Amino acid sequence: MSIFYYCSLPFNLIKYGEFLHKKGEKFMNFDAIRKEIEDDTDRITGNNKGISNLPINLRVYSPNVLNLTLIDLPGLTKVPIGDQPADIEQQIRSMIMTYITKESCLILAVTPANSDLANSDALQLSKDADPDGLRTIGVITKLDLMDEGTDARDVLENKLLPLRRGYVGVVNRSQKDIDGRKDIKATDLSLFHFSQDIDGRNEIKATYYI
């Protein structure tokens, strides 16, 4: 669950993108897709960083992806900022639960490696929606930002807080990587090739494993 978007973003993974609100217009440049998402988010939610139940629909056409629908949901905002409503946490929680309580939905519960797993909002919401853990996959990010001398081995080996479907470790791009247009695959491979000490198990790391 990502905090970047303040409205849900379903996109069908079916090398161009097409938005439902701009049907027929092909976005060949994925930087342009990102900008369109940002612009349409501002249009829907306003500049006050509010939220909306109106989704931004993006269909991606590529021979390299599975035919499925992904929905990127906002992370919980604990303290309202700017002109955000006082109940924004509850609004976001309700939006998230609308999607993840569906029995046909697989839940990717995203938690940073440098935070306490026991305090993970994503895992708690997943437990509320999927108490038996049949549909939940744990995703651990920021493996490269853990304190020296620590690792995520016990988490990724499903020992610390076990999930039926286990955990996958990923590394997101930094802002510098994004500005330099470094792709996600290169980020994954560079870290997991040169940093064998992250957890010692390459088979449960990197985005492609998901």
N, C-alpha and C positions, 0 to 999 in steps of 0.2 A: 504494500500500500504506500503510495508515494504522496508526499506533501506538496508536490509541485503544482498540481492542477487543483482548482477549486470547483471543478465540475467533473463528472465522470467522463471517461474517454474510451468508448468501445472501439476497437479497430479490428477488422477482419483480415487475417493474414492469408490472403488468397494468392520492371523495377521502378513502379511509379505508385503514387498515391492519389486518391480521389476522396474529397470530402462530400458528405451528403448535402451540406449547405451550398456547395459549389459543384453540383453535379455536371459531369461532362468536361470539367477542367482537370487536366492531368498535371500533377506536380511531379516533375522529373527530378527535382533537386530536393533532397531530404532536409537541407537547411531551410528551404522555403516551407516545407511541411511544418517544421518546428515553429517557424515564425507565424504561420497561419494558425497553429494551435494556440500560441500565446495571444495573438490578436483576437481570435474568436473567444478565448476565455475572458479577455478584458471586455469584449462586447457583451457577453452574456452576464458576467458577474459584476461588471463595473470596476472602477478603480479603487473601490474600498475593500478589495480582497474578500468579498462576500462569496457565498456558494450558490450553486444552482443545481436543480435536479434535471435540467435540460442537458443532455449529453452532446458532446462533439463526436460525430461519427466519421471515422477515417477507415477507408478500405485500402489495404496495401496489396499490390499485385507483384508477386515475385515467385520464381520457381524454387527458391531456396527456403521456403517456410511452410509450415503446416497449415492446413485449412481449418482454422478455428477462430474464435472470437476472444480477444483479450480486453479486459476492462481495467483501466488505470484509475484507482480511487484515491482521493486525498487522504493524507494522514490526519490524525486528530490534532486540532488546535486547542490547547489547554487554556490559553489566555488570549482574549480578543485583542487585536491590534487595529489602530486606526478607527475606521467606522464599522468594523465588523460587529455583528449583533452579539449581545451578551450570551446568548445560548448557542453560539456557533459550534461548540463541542458536541452538543446534543444533535444539532442539525446534521453534522458530518457523520456522527455515529448512526443516525437513522438512515442516511443515504447508504452507508456501507452495509448495514444489515439488510437493506432491501435487496442487495445483490447477493451477498454471501450466504444467505439463508436458503437460496435456491438449491435443490438437491442435485441439479445438473451442473453446478458450479464447482470447479476446483479452486481452492484458496491458496494463493501464494502469500504467506505471512512473512513480511519483510522486517528484519530486525538488524540494526548495526552491531558488528562484532565488538565494538568498544563500549557497549552498554550492557546493563544487567538483564539477562534474558528473562528473569522472573518479573521484571517490570515492563515487559513488552506489550504495548497496546494491541499490536497486530495479533499476537498469540492469544491474548485474552478475548478479543473479538472473535477470533477463529474458534476458540473453545466454546463461546456462547452459541455460535451458529452451527458448529460441528462437534458436539460433545464427545463423540466416539472417534474423532480424528480420521474419519474415512476419506475426507476430501481435502485435508490440509497438508501442504508442503512447506516446510520452513526454509526461508531464504536468508542467508547471513551475508550482509554487505560490510564494506569498510574493513576487510581483513588486513589491508595494508596499513591501517591506522591504529592497530592495537599497540599497547604499551610494550616496550622492549622487555623480553623475558616472558611474555604471555602468548598464548596461542588459542585457537578455537578448536583444537583437536576433540575435546570431549563433546562439544556441541555438534560438530560435523559427524562424529561417530555415533551420534544419537544416544549419548550416555547421560548428559546433564538434565535435559528436560525432554524425554523421548516423545517422538511423534511416530505414528504408524508408518508414514511415508518418508520419514527422515528429513534431513536438511541438505541444502546445496549452498556452497559458498560462491559468491560473486564479487567482483570488484568493479565499481562504477567509475566513470571518467571524472577527473577533477575538472574544475572550471578552466584550468590551463589547457587540459586535454581537449575540452569542448571547443575552446577558442582556437586551438591549433588544429581542429578537425580530425583528431585522432579517433578512429572508429572503435567501437566497443570490443570487437573481436581481438583487435591488436592489444587493447588494454588487458583483456583476460590472459592472452597468451604470453605477453611480456612479463606479467607478474608471476604467473604460475610456472613459467619456464625457469625464471631466474630466482624465484623465492621458494625453494623447496621446504623451508622451515615453517611456512605458514601453518600447516597442519599435517604434512606428510602424506596426504592422500589426494593425489591429483584427480582420481576418478570421480570425486564428489565436489569438484570445483569448476567454476567457469559457467558462463551463461548457456553455452551449447548443451550442457548436461541436462538443464531443465527441459 
